[in-house]
């Protein structure tokens, strides 16, 4: 019985080896151009191009502080670095108030309020938060100097950055001064990065 199993397995292995060794890969047929005088031949060339990977380094979290006594708004610069091999456009897709803090602001236009006269309820309700290119450093010529206010739903192209170059964005705000305790508030900033 063992002998029959060994023979059967040997036949299968032999058959598999013969099938592999006799397999011939299929190639496209060559063509022969013939004639007298000049002879032309056409060759179709097909290419495959892979997409370029866009790589940008930017902060994940930024904190701002409002000091009503000093009347100051402070926030660190948002440094955006292009790690891509070509220039990349930087667009602020959106900047919107978000839940999660002790209060949720309503974004308004900076000219909509007389900010220093807001009462307690309105100081805790309204803010005009904006973002813009801090200065020309790093940005290609033609960069946008306008502030993108959170109340504006339309995206704004800030400008383009060449490879291995950084540009800074700065937050700005108009706000009330009547706060009766420490509060926290959140906003979401969404960037869009595209090849220039």
LUMTORTOR-698011 format. One line per field, with one value per residue: residue number from 0; residue in three letters; x, y, z of N, C-alpha, C in turn. Coordinates in steps of 0.05 Angstrom, whole numbers, plus 32768, in hexadecimal, padded with zeros to 4 digits. Atoms other than C-alpha are relative to their C-alpha. Layout:
<nodes>
nr c(NUM:...)
rest c(ALA:...)
n.x c(X:...)
n.y c(Y:...)
n.z c(Z:...)
ca.x c(X:...)
ca.y c(Y:...)
ca.z c(Z:...)
c.x c(X:...)
c.y c(Y:...)
c.z c(Z:...)
</nodes>
This chain:
<nodes>
nr c(0:1:2:3:4:5:6:7:8:9:10:11:12:13:14:15:16:17:18:19:20:21:22:23:24:25:26:27:28:29:30:31:32:33:34:35:36:37:38:39:40:41:42:43:44:45:46:47:48:49:50:51:52:53:54:55:56:57:58:59:60:61:62:63:64:65:66:67:68:69:70:71:72:73:74:75:76:77:78:79:80:81:82:83:84:85:86:87:88:89:90:91:92:93:94:95:96:97:98:99:100:101:102:103:104:105:106:107:108:109:110:111:112:113:114:115:116:117:118:119:120:121:122:123:124:125:126:127:128:129:130:131:132:133:134:135:136:137:138:139:140:141:142:143:144:145:146:147:148:149:150:151:152:153:154:155:156:157:158:159:160:161:162:163:164:165:166:167:168:169:170:171:172:173:174:175:176:177:178:179:180:181:182:183:184:185:186:187:188:189:190:191:192:193:194:195)
rest c(UNK:UNK:UNK:UNK:UNK:UNK:UNK:UNK:UNK:UNK:UNK:UNK:UNK:UNK:UNK:UNK:UNK:UNK:UNK:UNK:UNK:UNK:UNK:UNK:UNK:UNK:UNK:UNK:UNK:UNK:UNK:UNK:UNK:UNK:UNK:UNK:UNK:UNK:UNK:UNK:UNK:UNK:UNK:UNK:UNK:UNK:UNK:UNK:UNK:UNK:UNK:UNK:UNK:UNK:UNK:UNK:UNK:UNK:UNK:UNK:UNK:UNK:UNK:UNK:UNK:UNK:UNK:UNK:UNK:UNK:UNK:UNK:UNK:UNK:UNK:UNK:UNK:UNK:UNK:UNK:UNK:UNK:UNK:UNK:UNK:UNK:UNK:UNK:UNK:UNK:UNK:UNK:UNK:UNK:UNK:UNK:UNK:UNK:UNK:UNK:UNK:UNK:UNK:UNK:UNK:UNK:UNK:UNK:UNK:UNK:UNK:UNK:UNK:UNK:UNK:UNK:UNK:UNK:UNK:UNK:UNK:UNK:UNK:UNK:UNK:UNK:UNK:UNK:UNK:UNK:UNK:UNK:UNK:UNK:UNK:UNK:UNK:UNK:UNK:UNK:UNK:UNK:UNK:UNK:UNK:UNK:UNK:UNK:UNK:UNK:UNK:UNK:UNK:UNK:UNK:UNK:UNK:UNK:UNK:UNK:UNK:UNK:UNK:UNK:UNK:UNK:UNK:UNK:UNK:UNK:UNK:UNK:UNK:UNK:UNK:UNK:UNK:UNK:UNK:UNK:UNK:UNK:UNK:UNK:UNK:UNK:UNK:UNK:UNK:UNK:UNK:UNK:UNK:UNK:UNK:UNK)
n.x c(8010:7FEE:7FF2:8012:8002:7FE7:8000:8014:7FF5:7FEA:800C:800B:7FE9:7FF5:8012:7FFE:7FE6:8002:8011:7FF1:7FE9:8009:800F:7FF2:800D:800B:7FF7:800D:7FF4:7FF0:8008:7FEA:8008:7FF0:8007:7FE9:7FFD:8003:8014:8006:800C:800C:7FFE:800F:7FF2:8013:7FF2:800F:7FF5:800B:8004:7FED:800B:7FFE:7FF8:8000:7FFE:800E:8008:8019:800F:7FF6:8010:7FFF:8008:800B:7FFC:8011:7FF4:7FEC:800C:7FEF:8005:7FE6:8000:7FE7:8002:8005:7FEC:8007:7FE8:8004:7FED:8005:7FEA:8008:800F:801B:8013:800C:801A:800F:801A:8014:7FF9:801B:8003:8006:8007:7FEB:7FF6:8015:8013:7FFD:8004:800C:7FEE:800D:7FEE:7FF4:800D:801C:8004:7FEE:7FF6:7FF9:8019:8010:8006:7FF6:800C:7FF6:7FE3:7FFE:800E:7FF5:7FE3:7FF7:7FE5:7FF6:7FE5:7FF4:7FE3:7FF4:7FF0:7FF8:7FEB:8006:8016:7FFA:800C:801C:800F:8017:7FFC:801A:8007:8017:800F:800E:801B:8001:8000:7FF0:7FE3:7FEE:7FE5:7FEC:7FE9:7FF1:7FE5:7FEE:7FF6:7FEF:8003:8016:800D:800F:801B:8005:801C:8007:801B:800E:800E:800A:7FEF:800F:7FFF:8001:7FF0:7FF0:8011:7FF2:800F:7FF2:8005:7FF3:7FF4:7FFC:7FEF:8001:7FE6:8001:7FE9:8002)
n.y c(7FE8:7FE9:7FFF:7FF4:7FE4:7FF3:7FFF:7FED:7FE6:7FFC:7FF9:7FE5:7FEE:8001:7FF2:7FE4:7FF7:7FFF:7FEA:7FE7:7FFE:7FFD:7FE8:7FEB:7FE6:7FF4:7FE5:7FF4:8008:7FEC:7FFB:7FFB:7FED:8005:7FF0:7FF5:7FE4:7FFB:8011:7FF6:8013:7FF3:800E:7FF3:7FFF:7FFB:7FF9:7FFF:7FEA:8001:7FE6:7FF5:7FFE:7FE6:8003:7FE6:8001:7FEA:8007:800E:7FF2:7FE5:7FF4:7FE3:7FF5:7FE5:7FF3:7FE8:7FE9:7FF4:7FFC:800D:801B:800C:801B:8005:8003:801B:8004:8014:8007:8011:8016:800C:7FFA:7FE9:7FEC:8008:7FEB:8002:7FF3:8004:800B:7FF5:7FF9:8000:8006:801C:8006:800E:7FEE:7FF8:7FF0:8002:7FE6:7FFC:7FF1:7FE9:7FEE:7FEE:7FE6:8004:7FF9:7FED:8015:7FF8:7FFB:8018:8008:801B:8014:7FFD:8006:801D:800B:7FF8:7FFC:7FFE:800D:8000:800A:7FF5:8003:7FED:7FED:800B:8014:801B:8000:7FF7:7FE6:8001:800D:7FF1:7FF2:7FFD:8011:8011:8000:8019:7FFD:8005:801D:8006:8004:7FEB:8008:7FEF:7FFD:8018:8004:8011:8017:7FFC:7FE4:7FFC:7FE6:7FFD:7FF5:7FF4:7FFC:7FE5:8001:7FEB:800E:7FF0:7FFF:8007:801C:8001:8017:800C:800E:800D:8002:800F:7FFB:8014:7FF4:8015:7FF8:800F:7FFE:800A:7FFA:7FE5)
n.z c(8000:8000:801A:8013:7FFA:8009:801D:8007:7FFB:8012:801A:7FFF:8000:801B:8012:7FFA:800A:801E:8008:7FFB:8012:801B:8003:800F:7FFB:8017:8006:8017:8019:800E:801C:8013:8014:8018:8017:800E:7FFB:7FE4:7FF2:7FE6:7FED:7FE9:7FE6:7FEB:7FE7:7FEA:7FE8:7FE7:7FEF:7FE5:7FF6:7FED:7FE5:7FF3:7FE4:7FF3:7FE2:7FF3:7FE5:7FFD:7FEB:7FFA:7FEB:7FFE:7FE6:7FFF:7FE6:8001:7FF2:8011:801B:8014:800B:8007:800B:800E:801D:800B:8014:8014:800F:8017:8003:801A:8013:8011:7FF2:7FF7:7FF8:7FE5:7FFE:7FE8:8009:7FED:7FE4:7FF5:7FE4:7FFB:7FE4:7FF1:7FEA:7FED:8010:801D:800C:801A:8010:800D:800E:7FEC:8000:7FF8:7FE4:7FF2:7FEF:7FE5:7FF1:7FFE:7FE4:7FF8:8011:801B:8000:8000:8017:801B:8005:801C:8002:801C:8005:8019:8002:7FED:8010:801A:7FFD:800A:8014:801B:8006:8006:7FEA:7FF7:7FE7:7FF3:7FE9:8003:7FE7:7FFC:8009:801D:8006:8018:7FFD:800A:8007:7FF3:8012:8005:7FF3:800F:7FF0:7FE9:7FF7:7FEC:7FFD:7FE6:7FFF:7FE6:7FF7:7FF6:7FF7:7FF2:7FEB:7FE9:7FE9:7FE7:7FF8:7FE3:7FF7:8016:8013:8017:8019:8015:801C:8012:8017:8015:8016:8019:800D:801C:8010:800C)
ca.x c(8000:8038:805A:801C:8016:805F:8057:8018:803A:8077:804B:8029:806D:8087:804A:804F:8099:8089:8051:807D:80B8:808E:8068:807C:8070:8045:8063:8046:8053:808B:807F:80AC:80A8:80BE:80BE:80EA:8106:80F1:80CC:80A8:8094:8067:8073:8040:8061:8037:804E:8038:8040:8037:801A:8048:803F:802F:8051:8045:8059:802B:8015:7FDE:7FC9:7FCF:7FB9:7FA7:7F9C:7F70:7F84:7F4A:7F71:7FAA:7F7C:7FA9:7FA0:7FDE:7FEA:8028:8037:801E:805B:804C:8086:8083:80A7:808F:80BF:8098:8074:8032:7FF6:7FDE:7F94:7F6D:7F31:7F0B:7F12:7ED5:7EC0:7EBB:7E9C:7EC7:7EDB:7EB5:7E95:7E89:7E93:7E6A:7E98:7E87:7EA5:7ED6:7EAE:7E6D:7E78:7E94:7EC0:7ED6:7E8D:7E74:7E51:7E60:7E2F:7E46:7E90:7E85:7E5E:7E83:7EC9:7EE8:7F21:7F4C:7F8B:7FBB:8002:802D:805D:807E:80B3:80B1:8073:807B:806C:8022:8010:7FCF:7FD4:7F8A:7F70:7F42:7F0D:7EEB:7EA7:7EB8:7EA5:7ECD:7F13:7F4D:7F8E:7FC6:7FFE:8031:8070:80AB:80CB:80ED:80D2:80A7:8075:8053:800A:7FF1:7FAF:7F8D:7F4C:7F1A:7EF6:7ED0:7EF0:7EBA:7ECD:7EBD:7EEB:7F1A:7EF9:7F10:7EF9:7F0A:7F0F:7F20:7F50:7F50:7F88:7F86:7FCA:7FCF:8006:8014)
ca.y c(8000:8030:801F:8031:8074:8084:8073:809D:80D9:80D0:80D2:8112:8133:811D:8137:817A:8181:8172:81A5:81DC:81CD:81CC:820C:8244:828C:82B3:82F1:8323:8310:8334:8352:8355:8392:8385:83AA:83D0:8415:8431:8405:841F:83FA:840D:83FB:840A:841F:841B:843D:8439:8477:8474:84AE:84DB:84D7:8519:8520:855C:8567:8593:8598:856A:8596:85E1:8607:8650:867D:86B9:86E8:8719:8744:874E:874D:871C:86DE:86B1:8673:8652:8652:8616:85FF:85D9:85B5:8597:8554:8545:8545:857D:85BC:85B3:85E2:85EE:85FD:8609:85DD:85F1:860F:8601:8603:85BE:85A1:8584:85C1:85E1:860F:860B:864D:8666:867E:86C4:86F9:8727:8765:8748:875D:8795:8763:878A:8797:874F:8738:86F5:86CC:86E8:86E3:8699:8691:86B7:86B6:86CC:869A:869F:8682:869E:8699:86B9:86D9:86CB:869C:865A:866A:8670:86B4:86C2:86A3:86BB:86F0:86EE:86D3:8697:86A3:8666:8682:867B:8637:863D:8621:8651:8642:865D:8650:861D:8602:85E7:85A4:85A3:85E9:85FF:8637:8651:865E:868A:868A:86CC:86DB:870F:86FE:8719:8729:8714:86D1:86BD:8680:8655:8639:860A:8608:85DF:85EC:85BB:85D1:85A8:85B0:859A:858B:8584:8582:85C9)
ca.z c(8000:8012:7FD1:7FA9:7FCD:7FC0:7F76:7F72:7F92:7F66:7F28:7F3F:7F4D:7F09:7EE6:7F0A:7EF8:7EAE:7EAD:7ECB:7E9E:7E5F:7E6E:7E3E:7E51:7E21:7E02:7DD2:7D8B:7D67:7D23:7CE7:7CBB:7C73:7C31:7C02:7C09:7C4C:7C7D:7CBA:7CF8:7D31:7D7A:7DB0:7DF0:7E30:7E6F:7EB7:7EE2:7F2D:7F53:7F7B:7FC6:7FE7:802B:8058:80A1:80CB:8113:812B:8165:8172:81AF:81B4:81F1:81FB:8234:823F:8271:8241:8204:81E1:81B6:81B2:8188:816C:8122:80FA:80D4:8093:8071:802B:8029:7FE3:7FA7:7F84:7F98:7FBE:7FC5:800D:8015:8054:8045:8084:80C9:80F4:813D:815B:819A:81D1:81FB:8234:8200:81B5:8191:8158:8121:8108:80DB:8100:80ED:8109:8152:817C:819F:81DC:81EF:81EC:822C:824F:8226:81E3:81F6:8202:81C2:818A:816E:812C:8123:80E5:80C6:8092:8079:80AF:807D:803A:8056:8030:8006:7FBB:7F9C:7F95:7FD9:7FF8:802E:803F:8081:807D:80B2:80CF:80BD:8073:8059:8018:8015:800B:7FE7:8013:7FE1:7FCA:7FEB:7FC5:7FD9:801D:802D:8069:806F:80AE:80B9:80F2:8118:8127:814B:8161:81A2:81DE:8220:8252:826D:82B5:82B8:8290:8252:821A:81D2:8195:814B:8112:80DC:809B:8068:801F:7FFF:7FB3:7F80:7F66)
c.x c(8011:800E:7FEE:7FFD:8019:8001:7FEC:800B:8017:7FF6:7FF5:8017:800C:7FEF:8001:801A:7FFE:7FEF:800E:8016:7FF7:7FEF:8011:7FF2:7FF6:800A:7FF1:800F:8011:7FF5:8018:7FF6:8012:7FF7:8019:8002:7FFF:7FEA:7FFB:7FF4:7FF5:8002:7FEF:800F:7FEC:8010:7FED:800D:7FF2:7FFB:8015:7FF3:8004:8006:8003:8002:7FF3:7FF8:7FE6:7FEE:800D:7FEE:8003:7FF7:7FF5:8004:7FF0:800D:8015:7FF5:8010:7FF6:801C:7FFC:801B:7FFB:7FFA:8014:7FF8:8018:7FF8:8017:7FFE:8016:7FFA:7FF1:7FE3:7FF0:7FF5:7FE6:7FF4:7FE4:7FE9:800D:7FE5:8001:7FF8:7FF9:8018:800D:7FE9:7FEC:8006:7FFA:7FEF:8013:7FF1:8015:800C:7FF2:7FE4:7FFA:8013:800C:8005:7FE7:7FEE:7FFB:800A:7FF5:800B:801E:8005:7FF4:800F:801E:8003:801C:8008:801C:800A:801E:800D:8010:8008:8014:7FF6:7FEB:800A:7FF2:7FE3:7FF0:7FEA:8005:7FE6:7FFD:7FE7:7FF1:7FEF:7FE3:7FFD:8002:8011:801D:8010:801C:8013:8017:800D:801B:8010:8009:8013:7FFF:7FE8:7FF5:7FF0:7FE5:7FFC:7FE2:7FFD:7FE3:7FF6:7FED:7FF6:8013:7FF3:7FFF:8002:8010:800F:7FED:8013:7FED:8011:7FF8:800E:800A:8006:8010:7FFA:801B:7FFE:801A:7FFC:8001)
c.y c(8019:8004:800D:801E:800F:8003:8016:801D:8007:8007:801D:8014:8002:8010:801E:800C:8003:8018:801B:8004:8004:801A:8016:801B:800C:801D:800C:7FF9:8017:8003:8005:8013:7FFB:8013:8009:801D:8005:7FEF:800C:7FEA:800F:7FEF:8010:7FFE:8008:8005:7FFF:8015:7FFE:801C:8009:8002:801C:7FFC:801C:7FFB:8019:7FF8:7FF1:800F:801B:800C:801E:8009:801C:800B:801A:8018:800E:8007:7FF3:7FE4:7FF6:7FE4:7FFC:7FFF:7FE3:7FFD:7FE9:7FFC:7FED:7FEC:7FF3:8009:8017:8014:7FF7:8019:7FFA:8010:7FFB:7FF8:800A:8005:8004:7FFB:7FE3:7FFC:7FF3:8011:8006:8013:7FFB:801B:7FFE:8012:8017:8011:8014:801B:7FFE:800A:8017:7FF0:8008:8005:7FE8:7FF9:7FE3:7FEB:8001:7FFA:7FE2:7FF3:8006:8002:8004:7FF5:7FFE:7FF4:800B:7FF9:8015:8016:7FF1:7FE9:7FE4:7FFE:800A:801B:7FFC:7FF2:8014:800D:8004:7FED:7FEF:7FFF:7FE7:8001:7FFB:7FE3:7FF9:7FFC:8017:7FF5:8014:8005:7FE5:8001:7FEE:7FE8:8008:801D:8001:801C:8000:800C:800B:8002:801D:7FFE:801B:7FF2:8014:7FFE:7FF6:7FE2:7FFE:7FE8:7FF5:7FEF:7FF2:7FFF:7FF3:800A:7FE9:800F:7FE9:800C:7FEE:8005:7FF4:8007:801B:7FFE)
c.z c(8000:7FE6:7FEB:8005:7FF7:7FE2:7FF6:8004:7FED:7FE4:8000:7FFF:7FE5:7FED:8005:7FF5:7FE1:7FF8:8004:7FEB:7FE3:7FFC:7FF3:8005:7FE6:7FFE:7FE9:7FE7:7FF4:7FE4:7FF0:7FEB:7FE7:7FEA:7FF2:8005:801F:800C:801C:8012:8018:8019:8014:801A:8016:8019:8018:8012:801B:800A:8014:801C:800B:801E:800C:801E:800A:801C:8001:8014:8005:8015:7FFF:801C:7FFC:801D:8000:800E:7FEF:7FE4:7FEB:7FF9:7FF8:7FF5:7FF2:7FE2:7FF9:7FE9:7FED:7FEF:7FE9:7FFD:7FE5:7FED:7FED:8011:8006:8008:801C:8000:801B:7FF6:8012:801B:800E:801E:8003:801D:800E:8016:8013:7FF3:7FE2:7FF4:7FE7:7FF0:7FF2:7FF2:8015:8002:800C:801D:8008:8017:801D:8011:8004:801E:8004:7FED:7FE4:7FFE:7FFF:7FE8:7FE6:8000:7FE2:7FFF:7FE3:7FFF:7FE6:8000:8012:7FF2:7FE7:8002:7FF7:7FEA:7FE5:7FFA:7FF8:8017:800A:801B:8010:8018:7FF9:801B:8001:7FF6:7FE2:7FFA:7FE8:8007:7FF6:7FFB:800D:7FED:7FFB:800D:7FEE:8011:8016:800B:8014:7FFD:8019:7FFB:801C:8005:8009:8009:800A:8014:8015:8017:801A:8004:801F:800B:7FE8:7FEF:7FEB:7FE9:7FEB:7FE5:7FF0:7FE8:7FEC:7FE9:7FE7:7FF3:7FE4:7FF1:7FF2:7FE2)
</nodes>
